[in-house]
Amino acid sequence: MIDLNDVKKVRQIDSMSSLLTTERYDMQFEEGLKIAENFKIEKPMHNFHELVILGTGGGSSVAAGLLRSYLFDELDIPVIINQGYNVPAYVDENSLIFVISHSGNTEETLSAFEQVKSKGAYMLAITAGGLLQDKCAENQIPCLIVPQDIGHPRRVLGYIFIPILVILSKLGLISDKTHEIQQLINLFSELKQKYGVDVPVEDNPAKQIAMELYGYIPLVYGSLDYYDSVAWRIKNQFGENSKLMAFYNVIPNLHHDEAVGWDMPEDLISKFYLILLRDDELDSPKIKKRKDITAEMLSARMGKVRQVYAEGPNRLCRMFSLVYLGDFITLYAPIYRGVDPTPVNIINLFKTKMAES
Ligand SMILES: O=P(O)(O)OC[C@H]1O[C@](O)(CO)[C@@H](O)[C@@H]1O
């Protein structure tokens, strides 16, 4: 096992600097805000019935999920995340469509884009380039160009999530979020002093959890109304960063079905490491009680139960405080095993196989 206090070694294994990118989320989110603020957009005359976000993968679709949760009680049209090749029948001239692909080349998103074109919907795109940029230019679709990374959209939430938020406010659909975003940028600066590479294991909960979960299957439980997508993000990051299959579910839903499975044979259930997402301010008394019972019941059954708590002065900060912790945990977990977190070999293999005739 790698000593996570050996900073030089940790950075060496993280050969594409995902930890550094994460430590610099404050700068990335600030840049995302500036880029989005400078994006000129005409307010359309449409009366939108729904917001449909076309996009997939650890960055684009998760950004859409986080947006849906964050705006749960503010945005008065439904947010639909469309990850597939096709778009549903209700997409029409009353739909607001965001096409999100950091690479600009994801085939499902491009296929859905083509289908929407003929439906008269109001379309906007966010990308770092690729075919999506070209298609937007051909079809005079407003397109916000954001910085390139090294081809790993999951690392650039600041260039994806923040612009969607700013554009929705420019379109008059939500209030201005600049203050909350500034507070989030400050929070990232604070939290990197807690989770960053230079902070030793003894004081670093992210490193501790990453080490503790070695040998277990990660399971993340979030909750409605704000922590469903945070759990989804962390589960996805276990896949892409940690090269670990992981699972997630949402309270209270899971108490009506999955929970019956807690009676599974002991040798199986003891393989799970539960990360339970908690928020002492935003969780309602009912949700809090459900989480208390969940922790109590599962501590006696699962391998380990770790409760992690949101922090920060507003909902955006509180949600992203757990996204941030999750990003660090899922980066330290593979490094502890000596595995480089950034490459996504299976995704690339899949894309190659899909391209074969
Ligand atoms: O369309 P985008 O934003 O380039 O993202 C899709 C890709 O990003 C990833 O998250 C890779 O980091 C993959 O899931 C997916 O192949």
The ligand as a MOL file (V3000), in Angstrom:
LIG
                    3D

  0  0  0     0  0            999 V3000
M  V30 BEGIN CTAB
M  V30 COUNTS 16 16 0 0 0
M  V30 BEGIN ATOM
M  V30 1 O -19.5750 14.5600 -23.3890 0
M  V30 2 P -18.4580 14.8410 -22.4440 0
M  V30 3 O -18.7530 15.9740 -21.5100 0
M  V30 4 O -17.1640 15.0270 -23.1670 0
M  V30 5 O -18.3210 13.6410 -21.4370 0
M  V30 6 C -18.3950 12.3010 -21.7420 0
M  V30 7 C -17.2230 11.5290 -21.1730 0
M  V30 8 O -16.7410 12.0500 -19.9470 0
M  V30 9 C -16.3870 11.0620 -19.0290 0
M  V30 10 O -16.9480 11.4310 -17.8030 0
M  V30 11 C -14.8810 10.8830 -18.8850 0
M  V30 12 O -14.3170 11.5950 -17.8420 0
M  V30 13 C -16.9730 9.7900 -19.5850 0
M  V30 14 O -17.9690 9.3410 -18.7420 0
M  V30 15 C -17.5730 10.1360 -20.9120 0
M  V30 16 O -17.0750 9.2960 -21.9090 0
M  V30 END ATOM
M  V30 BEGIN BOND
M  V30 1 2 1 2
M  V30 2 1 2 3
M  V30 3 1 2 4
M  V30 4 1 2 5
M  V30 5 1 5 6
M  V30 6 1 6 7
M  V30 7 1 7 8
M  V30 8 1 7 15
M  V30 9 1 8 9
M  V30 10 1 9 10
M  V30 11 1 9 11
M  V30 12 1 9 13
M  V30 13 1 11 12
M  V30 14 1 13 14
M  V30 15 1 13 15
M  V30 16 1 15 16
M  V30 END BOND
M  V30 END CTAB
M  END
